[in-house]
Amino acid sequence: MINKTGFILVKPQLPENIGFSARCLKNFGFSTLDLVNPKENWPNKKAIVTSVGAKDILKRTKVFSDVESAINKYDIVYASSARKRDINKKHLSFNEFIKSIKKNKNKKIAIIFGPEASGLSNEDIVYCNYIFKIPVSKKFQSINLSHSLIIVCYEIFRSFKSNYFKKNKKLNDVINKKKLNNFMDFMENRLQKKGFFHPPEKRKTMLINLRNIFGRTELSNKELRILSSIFSKL
């Protein structure tokens, strides 16, 4: 599905944002970024510099003269808008937008974004099936263009690659409780010789705190050897 989704920037003003947007796409496995009437000439060195490892996406980027031409190869088009439009289009909440993307996963999908200063015009939105808005604080609703893209890319990626978020790395070679207890006894012995437990009546509480600290960890055998060496030298 990710390979069927393309992003279109309409009249982007800053070439740096185009480069940053390419990076956003590549971070989450997308590969198609096209432009409609960018303000500065294309290709652009500033965009290439900010794209860093996503220069390959910019090499494939196509420039169109209008939105109609840019969306011809797609089945469904979503428009990102920061404000409610008085236009006969279905407005989706952000969650509804992601659900709609999932529902149409077998279709060729385009997601279009307007210029940094003004956003998409109603004339541009005419060509879209749906309008969606990224939820932000009402105190400050302006989002940088590339930031908008990375939010959308991340949420789509998360929706289709849920296994990336479920599996925790399995810890190998974790010490058993016997080794941890031996280490704690060793540490207690060393600290006792150094006069650490002062005043004596707080010894019990201090030991409980120390055991809580190390009890929360999942030390490997290697880490235990390092800690034991440290305490031996102190």
WORAVEN-V271210 format. One record per residue. N is the residue number from 1. RES is the residue in one small letter. SS is DSSP state (~ for helix, > for strand, _ for the rest). BURIAL is I if it has 16 or more other ideal C-beta (glycine too) atoms within 10 Angstrom, else O. D_CENTER is the distance of its C-alpha to the mean C-alpha in Angstrom with 1 decimal. Layout:
n=N res=RES ss=SS burial=BURIAL d_center=D_CENTER
n=N res=RES ss=SS burial=BURIAL d_center=D_CENTER
//
This chain:
n=1 res=m ss=_ burial=O d_center=18.2
n=2 res=i ss=~ burial=I d_center=15.2
n=3 res=n ss=~ burial=O d_center=18.0
n=4 res=k ss=~ burial=I d_center=19.8
n=5 res=t ss=> burial=I d_center=17.3
n=6 res=g ss=> burial=I d_center=17.9
n=7 res=f ss=> burial=I d_center=16.7
n=8 res=i ss=> burial=I d_center=19.6
n=9 res=l ss=> burial=I d_center=19.8
n=10 res=v ss=> burial=I d_center=23.1
n=11 res=k ss=_ burial=I d_center=25.0
n=12 res=p ss=_ burial=I d_center=22.2
n=13 res=q ss=_ burial=I d_center=24.0
n=14 res=l ss=_ burial=I d_center=22.2
n=15 res=p ss=~ burial=I d_center=21.8
n=16 res=e ss=~ burial=I d_center=19.3
n=17 res=n ss=~ burial=I d_center=16.9
n=18 res=i ss=~ burial=I d_center=17.6
n=19 res=g ss=~ burial=I d_center=16.7
n=20 res=f ss=~ burial=I d_center=13.4
n=21 res=s ss=~ burial=I d_center=12.7
n=22 res=a ss=~ burial=I d_center=13.8
n=23 res=r ss=~ burial=I d_center=11.4
n=24 res=c ss=~ burial=I d_center=8.4
n=25 res=l ss=~ burial=I d_center=10.5
n=26 res=k ss=~ burial=I d_center=11.2
n=27 res=n ss=~ burial=O d_center=7.9
n=28 res=f ss=_ burial=I d_center=7.8
n=29 res=g ss=_ burial=O d_center=11.6
n=30 res=f ss=_ burial=I d_center=13.0
n=31 res=s ss=_ burial=I d_center=16.1
n=32 res=t ss=> burial=I d_center=18.0
n=33 res=l ss=> burial=I d_center=18.0
n=34 res=d ss=> burial=I d_center=21.3
n=35 res=l ss=> burial=I d_center=23.0
n=36 res=v ss=> burial=I d_center=25.8
n=37 res=n ss=_ burial=I d_center=28.1
n=38 res=p ss=_ burial=I d_center=25.9
n=39 res=k ss=_ burial=O d_center=27.8
n=40 res=e ss=_ burial=O d_center=28.3
n=41 res=n ss=_ burial=O d_center=29.7
n=42 res=w ss=_ burial=I d_center=27.7
n=43 res=p ss=_ burial=O d_center=26.9
n=44 res=n ss=_ burial=I d_center=25.9
n=45 res=k ss=~ burial=O d_center=25.7
n=46 res=k ss=~ burial=O d_center=23.4
n=47 res=a ss=~ burial=I d_center=20.7
n=48 res=i ss=~ burial=I d_center=21.4
n=49 res=v ss=~ burial=O d_center=21.1
n=50 res=t ss=~ burial=I d_center=17.6
n=51 res=s ss=~ burial=I d_center=16.3
n=52 res=v ss=~ burial=O d_center=17.0
n=53 res=g ss=~ burial=O d_center=16.3
n=54 res=a ss=~ burial=I d_center=15.8
n=55 res=k ss=~ burial=O d_center=19.5
n=56 res=d ss=~ burial=O d_center=20.3
n=57 res=i ss=~ burial=I d_center=18.4
n=58 res=l ss=~ burial=I d_center=20.4
n=59 res=k ss=~ burial=O d_center=23.6
n=60 res=r ss=~ burial=O d_center=23.3
n=61 res=t ss=_ burial=I d_center=22.6
n=62 res=k ss=_ burial=O d_center=25.5
n=63 res=v ss=> burial=O d_center=26.9
n=64 res=f ss=> burial=I d_center=28.7
n=65 res=s ss=_ burial=O d_center=31.3
n=66 res=d ss=_ burial=O d_center=30.2
n=67 res=v ss=~ burial=I d_center=27.7
n=68 res=e ss=~ burial=O d_center=30.3
n=69 res=s ss=~ burial=O d_center=30.4
n=70 res=a ss=~ burial=I d_center=26.7
n=71 res=i ss=_ burial=I d_center=26.2
n=72 res=n ss=_ burial=O d_center=29.3
n=73 res=k ss=_ burial=O d_center=27.7
n=74 res=y ss=_ burial=I d_center=25.4
n=75 res=d ss=_ burial=O d_center=26.5
n=76 res=i ss=> burial=I d_center=24.3
n=77 res=v ss=> burial=I d_center=22.7
n=78 res=y ss=> burial=I d_center=20.4
n=79 res=a ss=> burial=I d_center=20.6
n=80 res=s ss=> burial=I d_center=18.2
n=81 res=s ss=_ burial=I d_center=20.4
n=82 res=a ss=_ burial=O d_center=20.3
n=83 res=r ss=_ burial=O d_center=23.8
n=84 res=k ss=_ burial=O d_center=26.0
n=85 res=r ss=_ burial=I d_center=28.2
n=86 res=d ss=_ burial=O d_center=31.9
n=87 res=i ss=_ burial=O d_center=31.7
n=88 res=n ss=_ burial=O d_center=32.5
n=89 res=k ss=_ burial=O d_center=29.0
n=90 res=k ss=> burial=O d_center=27.2
n=91 res=h ss=> burial=O d_center=24.6
n=92 res=l ss=> burial=I d_center=21.7
n=93 res=s ss=_ burial=O d_center=19.7
n=94 res=f ss=~ burial=O d_center=16.0
n=95 res=n ss=~ burial=O d_center=16.6
n=96 res=e ss=~ burial=O d_center=19.5
n=97 res=f ss=~ burial=I d_center=17.6
n=98 res=i ss=~ burial=I d_center=15.3
n=99 res=k ss=~ burial=O d_center=18.5
n=100 res=s ss=~ burial=I d_center=20.3
n=101 res=i ss=~ burial=I d_center=17.9
n=102 res=k ss=~ burial=O d_center=18.5
n=103 res=k ss=~ burial=O d_center=22.2
n=104 res=n ss=_ burial=I d_center=22.4
n=105 res=k ss=_ burial=O d_center=20.6
n=106 res=n ss=_ burial=O d_center=23.7
n=107 res=k ss=_ burial=O d_center=24.0
n=108 res=k ss=_ burial=I d_center=23.0
n=109 res=i ss=> burial=I d_center=20.5
n=110 res=a ss=> burial=I d_center=19.9
n=111 res=i ss=> burial=I d_center=17.6
n=112 res=i ss=> burial=I d_center=19.2
n=113 res=f ss=> burial=I d_center=18.5
n=114 res=g ss=_ burial=I d_center=21.4
n=115 res=p ss=> burial=I d_center=22.4
n=116 res=e ss=_ burial=I d_center=20.9
n=117 res=a ss=_ burial=O d_center=24.2
n=118 res=s ss=_ burial=O d_center=25.3
n=119 res=g ss=> burial=I d_center=22.9
n=120 res=l ss=_ burial=I d_center=24.4
n=121 res=s ss=_ burial=O d_center=28.1
n=122 res=n ss=~ burial=O d_center=29.8
n=123 res=e ss=~ burial=O d_center=31.4
n=124 res=d ss=~ burial=I d_center=28.0
n=125 res=i ss=~ burial=I d_center=26.9
n=126 res=v ss=_ burial=O d_center=30.2
n=127 res=y ss=_ burial=I d_center=28.8
n=128 res=c ss=_ burial=I d_center=25.9
n=129 res=n ss=_ burial=I d_center=26.1
n=130 res=y ss=> burial=I d_center=23.8
n=131 res=i ss=> burial=I d_center=22.3
n=132 res=f ss=> burial=I d_center=19.2
n=133 res=k ss=_ burial=I d_center=17.9
n=134 res=i ss=_ burial=I d_center=14.6
n=135 res=p ss=_ burial=O d_center=15.9
n=136 res=v ss=_ burial=O d_center=16.2
n=137 res=s ss=_ burial=O d_center=19.0
n=138 res=k ss=_ burial=O d_center=22.4
n=139 res=k ss=_ burial=O d_center=23.2
n=140 res=f ss=_ burial=O d_center=20.9
n=141 res=q ss=_ burial=O d_center=19.5
n=142 res=s ss=_ burial=O d_center=18.9
n=143 res=i ss=_ burial=I d_center=15.4
n=144 res=n ss=_ burial=O d_center=15.0
n=145 res=l ss=~ burial=I d_center=14.9
n=146 res=s ss=~ burial=I d_center=12.0
n=147 res=h ss=~ burial=I d_center=10.0
n=148 res=s ss=~ burial=I d_center=11.2
n=149 res=l ss=~ burial=I d_center=10.2
n=150 res=i ss=~ burial=I d_center=6.5
n=151 res=i ss=~ burial=I d_center=6.8
n=152 res=v ss=~ burial=I d_center=9.1
n=153 res=c ss=~ burial=I d_center=7.7
n=154 res=y ss=~ burial=O d_center=4.9
n=155 res=e ss=~ burial=I d_center=8.0
n=156 res=i ss=~ burial=I d_center=10.3
n=157 res=f ss=~ burial=I d_center=8.9
n=158 res=r ss=~ burial=O d_center=8.9
n=159 res=s ss=~ burial=O d_center=12.3
n=160 res=f ss=~ burial=I d_center=13.8
n=161 res=k ss=_ burial=O d_center=12.5
n=162 res=s ss=_ burial=O d_center=13.3
n=163 res=n ss=~ burial=O d_center=15.1
n=164 res=y ss=~ burial=O d_center=12.1
n=165 res=f ss=~ burial=O d_center=11.7
n=166 res=k ss=~ burial=O d_center=15.5
n=167 res=k ss=_ burial=O d_center=17.0
n=168 res=n ss=_ burial=O d_center=17.5
n=169 res=k ss=_ burial=O d_center=19.0
n=170 res=k ss=_ burial=O d_center=22.7
n=171 res=l ss=_ burial=O d_center=24.6
n=172 res=n ss=_ burial=O d_center=27.7
n=173 res=d ss=_ burial=O d_center=30.9
n=174 res=v ss=> burial=O d_center=30.6
n=175 res=i ss=_ burial=I d_center=34.0
n=176 res=n ss=_ burial=O d_center=36.1
n=177 res=k ss=~ burial=O d_center=37.6
n=178 res=k ss=~ burial=O d_center=40.9
n=179 res=k ss=~ burial=O d_center=39.4
n=180 res=l ss=~ burial=I d_center=37.4
n=181 res=n ss=~ burial=O d_center=40.6
n=182 res=n ss=~ burial=O d_center=42.6
n=183 res=f ss=~ burial=I d_center=40.2
n=184 res=m ss=~ burial=O d_center=40.4
n=185 res=d ss=~ burial=O d_center=44.2
n=186 res=f ss=~ burial=O d_center=44.3
n=187 res=m ss=~ burial=I d_center=42.1
n=188 res=e ss=~ burial=I d_center=44.3
n=189 res=n ss=~ burial=O d_center=47.4
n=190 res=r ss=~ burial=O d_center=46.2
n=191 res=l ss=~ burial=I d_center=45.2
n=192 res=q ss=~ burial=O d_center=48.6
n=193 res=k ss=~ burial=O d_center=50.5
n=194 res=k ss=_ burial=O d_center=48.7
n=195 res=g ss=_ burial=O d_center=49.5
n=196 res=f ss=_ burial=O d_center=46.0
n=197 res=f ss=_ burial=I d_center=46.9
n=198 res=h ss=_ burial=O d_center=48.6
n=199 res=p ss=_ burial=O d_center=50.1
n=200 res=p ss=~ burial=O d_center=51.1
n=201 res=e ss=~ burial=O d_center=50.6
n=202 res=k ss=~ burial=O d_center=46.9
n=203 res=r ss=~ burial=O d_center=46.6
n=204 res=k ss=~ burial=O d_center=45.7
n=205 res=t ss=~ burial=O d_center=42.9
n=206 res=m ss=~ burial=O d_center=41.5
n=207 res=l ss=~ burial=I d_center=41.6
n=208 res=i ss=~ burial=O d_center=39.8
n=209 res=n ss=~ burial=O d_center=37.0
n=210 res=l ss=~ burial=O d_center=36.8
n=211 res=r ss=~ burial=O d_center=36.7
n=212 res=n ss=~ burial=O d_center=33.9
n=213 res=i ss=~ burial=O d_center=31.9
n=214 res=f ss=~ burial=O d_center=32.4
n=215 res=g ss=~ burial=O d_center=32.5
n=216 res=r ss=_ burial=O d_center=28.8
n=217 res=t ss=_ burial=O d_center=27.8
n=218 res=e ss=_ burial=O d_center=27.9
n=219 res=l ss=_ burial=I d_center=29.7
n=220 res=s ss=> burial=O d_center=30.4
n=221 res=n ss=~ burial=O d_center=33.9
n=222 res=k ss=~ burial=O d_center=33.0
n=223 res=e ss=~ burial=O d_center=31.4
n=224 res=l ss=~ burial=I d_center=34.6
n=225 res=r ss=~ burial=O d_center=36.8
n=226 res=i ss=~ burial=O d_center=35.1
n=227 res=l ss=~ burial=I d_center=35.4
n=228 res=s ss=~ burial=I d_center=39.0
n=229 res=s ss=~ burial=O d_center=39.8
n=230 res=i ss=~ burial=O d_center=38.4
n=231 res=f ss=~ burial=O d_center=40.5
n=232 res=s ss=~ burial=O d_center=43.5
n=233 res=k ss=~ burial=O d_center=43.4
n=234 res=l ss=_ burial=O d_center=42.9
//
